[in-house]
Amino acid sequence: MATFYEILGVAKTATEAEIRTAYRKQALAYHPDRAGDDPIKKEKYLQAQNAYQVLTDFLQREKYNLCLEYVPTANINFNVLKGISLDDIRSHFEAVADAFCGEEEIQINRARRQARQREQQIKQNVLSQLAIFGLTDEDLQIWERRPSGSPFGYSHGQAIGYLLTREGLSGKQAVKAVSRLDDIMADLLVKLYFEGLRGNDLRAWQCRSYCVFDDAHAEAITFLMREQGHTGKQAVQAVNLLDGRQAALLQELYSEGLTGDDLRIWKAAPGGTYFYDGDVAAVRFLMTVKGYTGADAVQAITGLDEERAKLLVKLYDKGMRGKDLQAWQPRSSGYPFCEALSEIVELLLQHTSLSPAEIMLKVNYFTQGDAEKQLPGLKARLSQYESSKTGRSP
């Protein structure tokens, strides 16, 4: 059985605008005025209409998403659950799940329930403090988590309070402003609201699959808005899809010409994920010491792991370049470029007439085991060769 998202052909994270667009396409394709008496098209039209009604109603969509967590196949009669509260639905599914779970899963479910109870308690505290300013429980129901699942915390409550009491927003507007922000974003919204930062700006930020919005992103946005005159939208776009190290590097080297677009050129080495300190040091070296542009510096290290990025800095003055190191390929099993391999490359570059490109070709597909096996013999041969040149015994 298809989910409502599959019926409309959208992702589970789709915005309301994307859902409306998808529904219009379905409605035009299967509307009875066009489809006539075709029963299949009529059924598809009714399915699309039902999916649209649920997914464009915030509370109903929240209930539906909760149901999908427990019944991913969507094999449920959702219409029966429309009038039931979110907490009652959750309690029902958890009770059913506990009946079929082992002890470990029961403990996990219990921890989740406790976390939700803490979150609910925070909401109630915020509501009791701000009800005098017009905040209602219905307003708080508008709040949505980020896709990463950030819970409602005191930072969200403080942001709502600030927007209500200092900026004159209504309860609904204040909650909507912090909806889908994590706690660091909520703090940043308060800090930079006067400078023009808005919730929509922060909601536009997207993360790589392995990173979250952290203090480095917040500091970079603050720097760009306060010191470089960026609008909130421009500042958030500048750090979009950057991890924390990249955001910090953007702030550090912005005056040298580094931009967010430059850093988004970077792609991890096969099997790699993170932008490491070695990558940061290499970009800094190429820009500040060797005069590279931001784009050229990032391009030089793209596809390199941290060990090769370090080697680029170390051997740059001996002719090593990013394109030479990018030519090295691991075996299909994904062996990393290791310290022993770095040492072999350095020895060959120092003691032979081979070019960097020729050296990288010689060590191509080396594993860590290969390098560690070859290194002692290479050191011995080079020592013997150097001794013969000077007339000394090795």
Buried (B, 14 or more C-beta within 10 A) or exposed (E): EEBBBEBBBBEBEBEEEBBBEBBEEBBEEBBEEEBEEEEEBBEBBEBBBBBBEBBEBBBBBBBBBBBBEBBEEBEBEBEEBEEEEBEEBBEEBBEEBEEEBEEEEBEEBEEEEEEBEEBEEBBEEBBEEBEEBEBBEEBBBBBBBBEEEBBBBEBBBBBBBBBBEEEEBBBBBBBBBBBBBBBBBBBBBBBBBEBEBBBEBBBEBEBBEEBBBBEBBBBBBBBBBEEEEBBBBBBBBBBBBBBBBBBBBBBBBBEBEBBBEBBBBBEBBEEBEBBBEBBBBBBBBBBEEEEBBBBBBBBBBBBBBBBBBBBBBBBBEEEBEBEBBBEBEBEEEEBBBBBBBBBBBBBBBEBEEBEBBEBBEEBEEBBBEBBBEBBEEBEEEBEEEEEEEEEEEE
